[in-house]
Amino acid sequence: MLAYQKYGAIFKSVRLSANIISLSIISFLRGNLTTPNFLKTYMRLIYSLIVLIFSNASSLANPSAQLKSSAGQEIVVTISQDQVRAAGIETEPIEPETGINEIVVPGVVTVPPQQLRIVAAPAAGLVETLLVSPDELIREGDPIATLKSPDLVEQERAFLHALSEANLASEKLRRDEQLFKEHIIAERRVIVTRAETSQALSALDERSQILTLSGMSEQDITKLKNERRLSSFLTVRSPIEGTILNRHGTTGERVQASAPLVTIARLDPIWVDLQVPLSKVGALEHVDKVHLAASGLDGQLIRIGRTVDAATQSVAAVAEFYPGKNLLRPGQAVQAKLYVVNNGQEQWRVNADAVVSHQNRSWVFVRIKEGFRATPVIIVSETPHFASLQGQLTAGERVATRGLLTLLAELAEFERQ
């Protein structure tokens, strides 16, 4: 920062001198200055400019506070004791620690995608009734809605026609096989009849599957086959056991095939999408469990994201819970505690105010003889008062806890050089 101010003074002086020289030349061309006066003024300005540049360069060679790179990624901020007192910088010792630490992060309750179903209209028609409401618990096979569909009548008619053709072909095959046994007809005729029967049975199976896709159950198809009565009414049933999250259709609405009617979800197990700050991602590999204090539930971390949200600079992680009777509602905002187990590396406990963020990394300023050493660290856990760190630290060292803005400004200035 000090170097930046001195260089700025030099550039400002050069620019000012250049402006004066330009004005002098313009005045000379307009006749306001005689040749001797112009040369005298010009030489005086050049001399002053040279003196200014060399005097500032000399002062820059021995600044009162400067930054220099040390071994590795650490950066040394050279600062005198008087400057430390003037900036109000205070330090506290670091402490070694072991055991389990906590990271508190926000999260949102979501439904696992494999447990989510959107039930759509199997055929175009009119929604006669919607039999369920949001948040209602339903079992697999329970009716959801009834539709009145002209398309269903056409599909039933085509099924009955295919059924008649299949029965006729089967009867013809039975008769031809009997005639062949009695040596009345040739074998070729029996072979042709068998092929026709196979095609008729395939057409019947196709029409049966179309009715199934249209929402008719096996019992309904059997009833249609036996009674041969067409019906335009169709009952839509739940494919899974779960909870109704949303109703998309309304009674009396005409819908097309595949139009969504309701959304159903199984809420046990359930997921919580966590937003973990980028500086704390290194500790996620050692999370033992995830705790939701508001619900009293413990879960497991099952996924750690590989991308970073550009707006929040956080990484998404997913925790899975089995809520049982402690219902977690999709969309609910929660706070989760991640319990981190020490992975065998040295770990340190410092005042939370000692940790600063710069260039998407966490740093602490360690007191040394020359001033302070900016050391990158990994935050294992953090509370409002203390932080657990991993990094190149030593027991007994002291880190700055107040007056960090001055040190951070010097660190940022070093990064720009």
C-alpha positions in Angstrom: 0.0 0.0 0.0 2.9 2.4 0.9 4.7 1.5 -2.3 1.5 2.1 -4.3 1.2 5.6 -2.8 4.8 6.6 -3.6 4.5 5.3 -7.2 1.3 7.2 -7.5 3.0 10.4 -6.4 5.7 10.0 -9.0 3.2 9.4 -11.8 1.1 12.4 -10.7 4.2 14.6 -10.7 5.3 13.4 -14.2 1.8 14.0 -15.5 1.8 17.5 -14.0 5.2 18.4 -15.4 4.1 17.1 -18.9 1.1 19.4 -18.7 3.2 22.4 -17.8 5.7 21.6 -20.7 2.8 21.3 -23.1 1.4 24.7 -22.0 4.8 26.2 -22.4 5.2 24.9 -25.9 1.7 26.2 -26.9 2.5 29.6 -25.4 5.8 29.7 -27.4 4.0 28.9 -30.6 1.5 31.6 -30.0 4.3 34.1 -29.3 3.7 34.5 -25.6 7.2 33.3 -24.7 10.5 34.4 -26.4 13.0 31.7 -27.3 15.4 32.4 -24.3 12.5 32.3 -21.8 11.1 29.1 -23.3 14.4 27.3 -23.2 15.1 28.4 -19.7 11.7 27.3 -18.5 11.9 24.0 -20.3 15.4 23.1 -18.9 14.2 24.0 -15.4 11.2 21.6 -15.6 13.3 18.8 -17.0 15.8 19.2 -14.1 13.0 19.2 -11.5 11.4 16.1 -13.0 14.7 14.1 -12.9 15.3 15.1 -9.2 11.7 14.1 -8.3 11.9 10.7 -9.9 15.3 9.7 -8.4 14.4 11.0 -5.0 11.2 8.9 -4.9 13.0 5.9 -6.3 15.5 6.2 -3.5 12.7 6.3 -0.9 11.1 3.2 -2.4 14.3 1.3 -2.0 13.9 1.3 1.8 10.2 1.5 2.7 8.9 1.4 6.3 6.5 -1.5 5.5 7.0 -3.9 2.7 5.9 -7.5 1.6 8.2 -10.2 0.4 7.4 -13.8 -0.6 8.8 -16.5 1.7 9.2 -20.2 1.2 6.1 -21.9 -0.2 2.9 -19.9 -0.4 3.5 -17.9 2.8 4.0 -14.2 2.5 5.9 -12.0 5.0 4.6 -8.6 5.9 7.6 -6.5 7.2 6.2 -4.0 9.7 7.8 -2.2 12.7 6.6 -2.4 16.3 5.5 1.3 16.1 3.3 0.5 13.1 1.8 -2.5 14.9 0.8 -0.3 17.8 -0.5 2.5 15.5 -2.7 0.0 13.5 -4.1 -1.5 16.7 -3.0 -5.0 15.9 -3.4 -7.5 18.7 -2.4 -11.2 18.8 -3.5 -14.4 20.6 -1.7 -17.8 20.9 -2.9 -20.8 18.9 -3.8 -24.0 20.7 -3.5 -27.6 19.4 -6.7 -29.6 19.5 -8.0 -33.1 18.8 -11.4 -34.7 18.6 -14.6 -33.9 16.8 -15.4 -30.4 15.5 -18.5 -28.8 14.0 -19.4 -26.9 10.9 -22.7 -25.1 10.8 -24.2 -24.6 7.3 -27.6 -23.8 5.8 -29.7 -26.3 3.9 -33.0 -26.9 2.1 -35.1 -30.1 2.3 -35.6 -31.7 -1.0 -37.1 -35.0 -2.3 -34.7 -37.6 -3.8 -35.5 -37.7 -7.5 -36.0 -41.5 -7.6 -38.9 -41.0 -5.0 -40.7 -38.4 -7.1 -43.6 -39.2 -9.5 -45.6 -36.9 -11.7 -48.9 -38.7 -12.6 -50.2 -37.6 -16.0 -53.4 -38.1 -17.9 -53.0 -41.4 -19.8 -55.5 -40.2 -22.5 -57.0 -37.0 -23.7 -60.3 -36.1 -22.2 -62.3 -34.2 -19.5 -61.3 -34.3 -15.9 -64.5 -35.4 -14.1 -63.1 -35.4 -10.6 -59.9 -35.0 -8.7 -60.0 -37.3 -5.7 -56.9 -36.1 -3.7 -55.7 -32.9 -2.2 -52.2 -31.6 -1.4 -50.4 -33.1 1.6 -52.7 -36.1 1.5 -51.2 -39.6 2.2 -52.1 -42.2 -0.4 -51.3 -45.8 -1.0 -50.2 -47.5 -4.2 -53.3 -48.2 -6.4 -55.5 -45.6 -4.7 -57.7 -43.6 -7.2 -56.4 -40.1 -8.0 -58.8 -38.8 -10.6 -61.5 -39.8 -13.1 -61.5 -38.8 -16.8 -64.1 -39.0 -19.5 -62.2 -39.8 -22.7 -63.6 -40.4 -26.2 -60.1 -41.7 -27.2 -60.6 -44.5 -24.6 -63.8 -45.7 -26.4 -61.9 -46.0 -29.7 -59.1 -47.9 -28.0 -61.6 -50.3 -26.4 -63.4 -50.8 -29.8 -60.0 -51.6 -31.4 -59.2 -54.1 -28.6 -62.5 -55.9 -29.0 -62.0 -56.1 -32.8 -58.6 -57.6 -32.3 -60.0 -60.0 -29.8 -62.6 -61.2 -32.3 -60.0 -61.6 -35.0 -57.8 -63.6 -32.7 -60.6 -65.9 -31.7 -61.6 -66.4 -35.3 -58.0 -67.1 -36.3 -57.6 -69.6 -33.4 -60.8 -71.4 -34.4 -59.7 -71.6 -38.0 -56.3 -73.0 -37.0 -58.0 -75.7 -34.8 -60.2 -76.7 -37.8 -57.4 -76.8 -40.3 -55.2 -78.9 -38.0 -58.1 -81.4 -37.7 -58.5 -81.5 -41.4 -54.8 -82.0 -41.9 -54.8 -84.9 -39.5 -57.5 -86.5 -41.7 -55.5 -85.9 -44.8 -58.1 -83.7 -46.3 -56.0 -80.5 -46.7 -52.3 -79.9 -47.5 -49.8 -79.0 -44.9 -49.1 -75.7 -46.6 -52.6 -74.5 -45.7 -52.0 -75.3 -42.0 -48.7 -73.4 -42.1 -50.4 -70.3 -43.5 -53.2 -70.5 -41.0 -50.7 -70.8 -38.1 -49.0 -67.6 -39.3 -52.3 -65.7 -39.6 -53.2 -66.8 -36.0 -49.8 -65.6 -34.7 -50.4 -62.2 -36.3 -53.9 -61.9 -34.8 -52.6 -62.8 -31.3 -49.8 -60.2 -31.6 -52.4 -57.6 -32.7 -54.5 -58.5 -29.6 -51.5 -58.2 -27.3 -50.7 -54.8 -28.8 -54.2 -53.5 -28.2 -54.1 -54.9 -24.6 -50.9 -53.0 -23.9 -52.4 -49.8 -25.3 -55.3 -50.1 -22.9 -52.8 -50.6 -20.1 -50.9 -47.5 -21.1 -54.2 -45.7 -21.1 -54.7 -46.4 -17.4 -56.9 -49.5 -17.5 -56.0 -52.2 -15.0 -55.8 -55.9 -15.8 -59.1 -56.4 -14.0 -60.7 -53.7 -16.2 -59.3 -55.3 -19.4 -60.6 -58.7 -18.3 -64.0 -57.2 -17.6 -64.1 -55.6 -21.0 -63.1 -58.9 -22.6 -65.9 -60.8 -20.8 -68.7 -58.2 -21.0 -67.8 -56.4 -24.2 -69.2 -53.1 -23.0 -67.5 -49.9 -24.0 -67.0 -47.1 -21.4 -65.6 -43.6 -21.7 -64.8 -43.3 -18.0 -61.2 -43.9 -16.8 -59.8 -44.0 -13.3 -56.3 -42.8 -12.8 -54.5 -44.5 -9.9 -51.4 -43.8 -7.8 -48.3 -45.7 -8.9 -46.6 -45.4 -5.5 -47.3 -44.9 -1.8 -46.5 -41.3 -0.8 -47.7 -37.8 -0.2 -49.5 -35.5 -2.7 -47.2 -32.5 -3.2 -49.1 -30.6 -5.9 -52.3 -30.7 -7.9 -51.7 -29.5 -11.5 -55.1 -30.2 -13.0 -58.6 -28.9 -12.0 -62.1 -30.4 -12.2 -63.8 -29.7 -15.5 -60.6 -29.1 -17.4 -60.0 -30.7 -20.7 -56.5 -32.1 -20.9 -54.3 -33.8 -23.5 -52.6 -37.1 -23.1 -49.5 -36.9 -20.8 -50.8 -33.6 -19.2 -49.7 -33.6 -15.5 -52.4 -34.1 -12.9 -50.6 -34.5 -9.5 -47.1 -34.8 -8.1 -46.5 -37.6 -5.5 -43.4 -38.2 -3.4 -42.1 -40.6 -0.8 -40.7 -38.6 2.0 -38.7 -41.3 3.8 -35.8 -41.2 3.3 -35.4 -37.5 2.4 -32.5 -35.3 1.4 -31.1 -31.9 2.6 -29.2 -29.9 0.1 -26.4 -28.1 2.0 -24.5 -25.0 1.0 -20.9 -25.3 2.2 -18.5 -22.3 1.8 -15.6 -23.0 -0.5 -13.1 -22.5 2.3 -14.6 -25.4 4.4 -14.9 -27.9 1.6 -11.6 -29.6 2.6 -13.2 -30.9 5.8 -16.2 -32.6 4.1 -14.2 -35.8 3.4 -14.0 -36.4 7.2 -17.6 -35.7 8.2 -18.9 -38.4 10.6 -22.5 -37.4 10.7 -24.9 -34.5 10.0 -27.3 -33.3 12.7 -30.4 -31.2 12.4 -30.9 -29.5 15.8 -34.5 -28.3 15.1 -35.7 -31.8 14.3 -33.3 -33.9 16.4 -32.3 -36.0 13.4 -28.9 -37.5 12.5 -28.1 -38.3 8.9 -25.1 -39.1 6.6 -23.4 -37.0 4.0 -23.8 -38.9 0.7 -22.6 -36.5 -2.0 -20.2 -33.6 -2.3 -20.5 -31.4 -5.3 -17.7 -30.8 -7.8 -18.8 -27.3 -9.0 -18.9 -23.9 -7.2 -21.9 -21.5 -7.2 -20.6 -18.3 -8.8 -22.9 -16.1 -6.8 -22.3 -17.5 -3.3 -18.9 -19.2 -3.8 -20.3 -22.3 -2.1 -20.3 -26.0 -2.9 -23.4 -28.1 -2.8 -23.5 -31.2 -0.6 -26.3 -33.7 0.0 -27.2 -35.3 3.4 -29.7 -38.2 3.7 -32.1 -38.6 6.6 -34.7 -41.1 7.7 -37.2 -38.8 9.5 -39.8 -41.3 10.6 -42.4 -39.4 12.5 -40.2 -36.2 12.6 -41.5 -35.0 9.3 -39.2 -32.8 7.2 -41.2 -30.9 4.6 -39.8 -30.3 1.1 -38.7 -26.7 0.7 -38.1 -26.3 4.4 -34.9 -24.2 5.3 -32.8 -25.8 8.0 -29.4 -25.4 9.7 -27.2 -28.5 9.8 -24.2 -29.3 12.0 -21.5 -31.3 10.3 -19.4 -33.3 12.8 -15.9 -33.5 11.5 -13.5 -36.2 12.9 -9.8 -35.4 13.1 -8.1 -37.2 10.2 -4.8 -37.6 12.1 -3.3 -34.3 10.8 -2.3 -31.5 13.2 -5.2 -29.3 14.0 -5.2 -25.9 15.7 -7.8 -23.8 17.5 -7.7 -20.0 17.1 -10.0 -17.1 17.7 -12.5 -16.9 14.8 -11.6 -13.2 14.2 -8.0 -14.3 13.3 -9.2 -15.9 10.0 -9.6 -13.8 6.9 -10.7 -14.7 3.4 -8.6 -13.6 0.3 -8.7 -14.9 -3.2 -11.1 -17.7 -2.2 -8.6 -18.9 0.4 -8.5 -18.6 4.2 -5.4 -17.0 5.9 -4.0 -16.2 9.3 -1.3 -13.7 10.2 1.4 -15.3 12.4 3.6 -12.9 14.5 7.3 -13.2 13.6 10.4 -11.0 14.2 10.1 -9.1 11.0 6.4 -8.5 11.4 3.7 -11.0 10.3 3.7 -14.1 8.1 0.5 -14.6 6.0 -0.2 -18.3 6.1 -2.9 -20.1 4.1 -5.0 -22.5 6.2 -8.0 -24.9 5.8 -11.0 -24.3 8.0 -12.0 -27.7 9.5 -14.9 -26.2 11.6 -16.0 -22.9 12.8 -18.3 -21.4 15.5 -19.1 -17.7 16.2 -16.1 -17.6 18.6 -13.5 -20.1 17.5 -12.2 -21.8 14.4 -10.4 -25.2 13.9 -7.7 -25.0 11.3 -5.1 -27.2 9.5 -2.0 -25.6 8.1 1.7 -24.9 8.6 1.4 -23.7 12.2 3.4 -24.4 15.3 2.3 -24.6 19.0 3.0 -21.4 20.8 2.8 -19.1 17.8 0.6 -16.1 18.0 -1.8 -14.9 15.3 -3.3 -11.5 14.8 -6.9 -11.1 16.0 -7.4 -7.4 15.7 -6.2 -4.7 13.2 -6.3 -7.2 10.4 -7.5 -4.7 7.8 -4.1 -3.2 7.7 -2.4 -6.6 7.2 -5.1 -7.7 4.7 -4.6 -4.5 2.7 -0.8 -5.2 2.5 -1.6 -8.7 1.4 -3.9 -7.6 -1.3 -1.4 -5.0 -2.5 1.3 -7.8 -2.8 -1.1 -9.9 -4.9 -1.5 -7.0 -7.4 2.2 -6.5 -7.9 
